Amino acid sequence: MRIKLAYFCFLSLLCLTSTSYAWDPVVVIGDWEGFLDGWIGTGDLVIYTEWSSLNDMSLKVTQEGIGSLGIKLQDTGHINDFLTHGKFSIDLMVPADTLGVGGWEEISTLSINAEGYGWHDQPPIPALHVDFWSGSPQRVFTLTWDYNSILSSIPSNPGWIELYLTLHGGDSNRDEFYFDNARLWGAIPGDIYSDGMVNLMDLSLLSTYWLSDDCNEPDWCEGADIDMEESVDLKDFAILANHWLEGVNP
């Protein structure tokens, strides 16, 4: 017991040497109010900003066949925002049918590429399949990917992180997508106590379950098993330490 207490006293002092970080629960990485915001297109993809019914200006994507829409977070200063959130969402509008014929278009995958992690497609796959028919209305969707499960596989200071959406225009009659409000959001990894910050209360709860090896769903030792690998160990502490004092005002 003394060893355990001394160990966590040492860990606490180690954490307290870290600097605080003002954590924002939602970080917009694409609103496209007249600018591309660092997003790029590949293949036959053509992208530009245009007024839509989503929210003022949107990102319009025109293509035939398959292409990708992506962003390199290292170029836009959002790597730390990616690592301190766990979900990526984007709004999509598909226009009403004006052609009087059927067709389809699809968002196939979200692929994430990070240094030390490599390329991986995130479920669901396909993300969205939209059918058209004569007179089909305008439709708006919100697509969300939960990437919390991969954060422990990415180094704490990766040199790059890229996000790419694979789009399929279906056929030449269905080749328009309108995107808006691309954002990173979700809980701070290590916020075991669920109060919007990572501090001594989280460290205390982690210490309560330290070296437990019987954690399982639904509560994973009250959240102390941060990486959900059925035990509370140094990997969980590393996640907490990497996000120490996030959410706490400097």
Order of alpha helices (4+ residues) and beta strands (2+ residues): alpha-beta-beta-beta-beta-beta-alpha-alpha-beta-beta-beta-beta-beta-beta-beta-alpha-alpha
